[in-house]
Amino acid sequence: MKSLLSILSQGAVQMARSTSTLASRVPLGLLGTIALAACGEAQAPTATGPGFAIQVAPLSLVGIKDACYELTVFGGTDPTTAPVVWQKSGVCSSQFGDGQGSLAYVGTCDASAGTNTVRLVVEDLCDATPCGPTYPGPNSLDADAWRNPCAAPDGCTLQGACSENADTPITFNLTIARSANQGFFDIGVNFTDIFCSAKLDCQKDDGTPLVLLHDPATGERGPTVVVAWACTAGPDADTHLYYDNLVISCFDAQNQPIGSWPYDPSLGPGNAGPGAAPFVYQTGIYRTETQVNGITSWNVAFGIHPNELPGRCVLTASATASDGALDNQATPANAVYPFIAWDVELSAQAGALTCTQHAVDVPGSGVTTEYTGPKGKVPFSHGVSAKDLERVLSLGQTTCTDTIASLDGGATFTLSPQGLTAKVGDEQSAFYPLPAGLTLQGCCGNPCCGTATAGD
């Protein structure tokens, strides 16, 4: 076996570390509709003059007992410069409607301005009545339980012609998106007492490329692939997550291998450098625990230059979780045990990123719940406890300090299916396969490595 010192000098890459934070995207269900429209005769203004009769249709939001809005009419087309005709906040359905989000309110507009602008701000949603008098209040939904489509200060605006002695119909078709779960859960998967979810995203909801990581060459954000998953064993449980290396493999038009590049999720947190794949400009690794339900996530982002993809490229990975630490990071013997598997095509051909949004257990997504066989143990290369997300344990991990005098701070060697890798500070070597039967046990610095000869 080659000297471990020589391994450090072969292919070690500089990995810049920072406190960069990946903005998590929560998958949300479309649960309600709001409409602003002209009232019927019964709601028309009693005084002569132009007006807007504003109506908010009933909201189809389970558990919502009250909703509050701010309404503003501007005498012109540009709310930043047009004068305010009138404004009223705290317009709640419990006072002006049916107590379920439906609301009716009559207000005037400025006919001399011709076109007026109506702005709607959703101030509060509440699961008990009433919402107010302050926002948020004791009955308000948690801010992270829903996404406000018409938040202050900009709200949602539409324009309409203000005609004297007439009501102008204005319709807002507004969908409120409310989170079905904490984190990014797309579909819950029951791991006995552990709930997990996973995904791979290359696109935003509108089909445009996901752009998150900064490209060091340009300083601008570039196309990004996000591999994300999260689990919880409960708020008072001992949640552990386990991960194998993520591997990107590419193939030519004849499906012959071009190259395969493993990525170590134990690096980070934050930016972890481009790694070995020539088309990756940056990676980001993020491990977090929420205070609600003890959800722990371990997410990896890849910044990719699509035009440099050499052919059809596929990302593979596997991960699992447990309540309490697994023995030697392996699933129990004689047990059928679940894990998440990623086998997602990133590009169908050279020069184009063709992946989209891939949720767990959606047919064709490539992100699936799988099970180990009932006999042998299945080890995972890296593991972390929700109680100490900074300390990732890797299989075969051996730390050498004063036994290698030339390495300040020591070196850490770990094993994975892709081979042996060494870390010194923020640097990590390439992966070197070990011949069958060789391990790291008892081998740490001189004389084990120092006396090795080339080719051994």
Buried (B, 14 or more C-beta within 10 A) or exposed (E): BBBBBEBBEEBBBEBEBEEBEBEBBBBBEEBBBBBBBBBEEEBEBEEEEBBBBBBBBBBEBEEBBBBBBBBBBBBBBEBEEBEEBBEEBBBBBBBBBEBBBBBBBBBBBBBEBEBBBBBBBBBBBBBBBBBBEEBBBEBBBEEEBBEBBBEEEEBBBBBBBBEEEBBBEBEBEBEBBBBBBBBBBBBEBEBEEBBBBBBBBBBEEEEEBBBBBBBBEEEEEBBBBBBBBBBBBBEEBBBBBBBBBBBBBBBEEEEEEBBBBBBBBBBBBBBBBBBBBBBBBBBBBBBBBBEBBBBBBBBBBBBBBBEEBBBBBBBBBBBBBBBEEBEEBBBEEEEEBBBBBBBBEBBEEBEEBBBBBBBBBBEEBBBBBEEBEEEEBBBBBBBBBBEEBEEBBBBBBBEBBEBBEEBEEBBBBBBBEBBBBBBBBEBBBBBBEEEEEEEBEEBBBEEBBEEBEEEE
